[in-house]
Amino acid sequence: MAESNEADELHTLRGPIDRSALCTIRDVIGREEPLADPSLDDYLDPTVLEVPLADGLCDADTARIDIQWTTQADYKFHYSDADGVNFRWGKHPHGSDYIHVPGLEHFHPPPEATSDPTEVEASCIEQSVEVLVTRAVLTLWRVAYRAASYGPLNAASNPP
C-alpha cells in the first residue's frame, strides 16, 4: 500500500493553490475567450478555477476546463465535455513514469486523458508563467475548435 501512496505523491501538484494566479488566469480567459465563463469555486479559498464553455470540441454541445495552479507553478488544465472526452495539459512531477516526457510539462491526450506511461506526451507548452500558459491553452483549444479536430491540441511549437 505504501508504494501506491508514493506513486500518487509523485503525480500530484506541489504546494497550495495560488489564488492570485487563478484570478489572473480567470481574467485572461474572461477577456480572450468569448465562449467561456470562468469562476473560482470559492472566492476566498479556491481549489479550482471552473471554466464552463458554451460549446465543445467536435460534436460536443458543452464543455468545461478545470484549472489548478499552485504556488510552485505546477498546474493542470483539464478539459471535459458532454461527449465524455477528456484531455489535459499539466506541469508537475511524475516520477519519470511518462517515458515520452523529459521534463515536467506533459499532455494527457483525448479521448480519456489517459495516464498510461506510454501514451502521455511531452507538452508543446513549455512556458511557466500563468498568463503565457493560459494564452497557449486558449490558442490550442481555439485552433482545435475551428478545425473540429483533436489533432491540433498538442501540435504547436512553443509558445503556440
MOHUKA-V596040 format. One record per run of one state. SS is the DSSP state (~ for helix, > for strand, _ for the rest). FROM is the first residue (numbers start at 1). TO is the last residue. If there is no record, write none. Layout:
# MOHUKA-V596040
ss=<SS SS>
from=<FROM FROM>
to=<TO TO>
This chain:
# MOHUKA-V596040
ss=<_ ~ _ > _ ~ _ > _ > _ > _ > _ > _ > _ > _ > _ ~ _ ~ _>
from=<1 2 11 17 18 19 33 36 41 49 54 63 71 75 82 86 92 105 109 112 113 121 123 130 148 151 155>
to=<1 10 16 17 18 32 35 40 48 53 62 70 74 81 85 91 104 108 111 112 120 122 129 147 150 154 160>
